[in-house]
Amino acid sequence: MLKKYHRTEALILKASPYGEGHTIVTALTSGGAQLKAMAYGSRKLTSRIGGHLSPLTRVELALYKSRDMDIIKQAQNLESFVQLKNDLSRMTKAIFIMELIEGFSNTGVGNRPLFDLSLMSLRGLQSSSNRDIEDLMVSCFQLNLLKVTGFMPELYACVECRSSLNSDNYNFIIDIGGLCCANCLNGYTRRAINVSSKSVDILRQFDRGGTLFSELPSGSTVELRRLLDRSTGFWLDREIRSRRFMEHMNSRDVREPMSAIDMESV
């Protein structure tokens, strides 16, 4: 029998105003399941939990199970990611990561590797001070997100005939699941994405883990970003809205404050 009261560690992904002073919180639990819960009165000045429920915060929640939605009774801040929140460039990348986490996580379906990947990626982003490396970190997160959620593309052999691949240029076909050799390309030509061997090598490094971003070649981010954006967008079946927001904000002076209009575009 399910207990009415329970506790969980969680990463807050979204906090949406509801009614007069309430908040609907979307979070990723430590078990890797998506959670939607109501925080009654959390936007009132007297609330003890409102300050702990902002997006990009790791918290411990005490919840009460109701018929429609869990109710948050207590919240304790465990990790605030203050350096990310105080840096516009890195904050936009964190918003992008959280949108993907929300899109690929499922209510009631656990995925502990997804939670671990999320925290590792946000902590790595927080500790970085190099924009090119941060872009590679985001790409690394995207590939490993596909991996831990069951959408990992084939990077080592032809997805059709299983022959080994070794080339200066590769053909990547999202909907059949990865790289395709020239012999199997017939019928897929219009859907094929040409990918350089340099980008494929980087993706394989991401897959093997233990990547030292400082040793990766510069100028590798654009092709990777396009490929991984198309891949994650395909499996989500929608555009990743925060990508445009991130590019818009990074084209501005990063010392500019983030306005309410900017935030509404996410």
Buried (B, 14 or more C-beta within 10 A) or exposed (E): EEEEEEEBBBBBBBBEEBEEBBBBBBBBBBBBBBBBBBBBBBBEEEBEBBEBBBBBBBBBBBBBEEEEBBBBBBBEBEBBBEBBBEBBBBBBBBBBBBBBBBBBBEEEEBBEBBBEBBBBBBBBBBEBEEBBBBBBBBBBBBBBBBBBBEBBBBBEBBBBEEEEBEEEEBBBBBEBBBBBBEEBBEEBEEBBBEBBEBBBBBBEBBBEEEBEBEEBEEEBBEBBBEBBBBBBBEBBEEEBEBBEBBEEBBEEEBEEEEEEEBEEEB
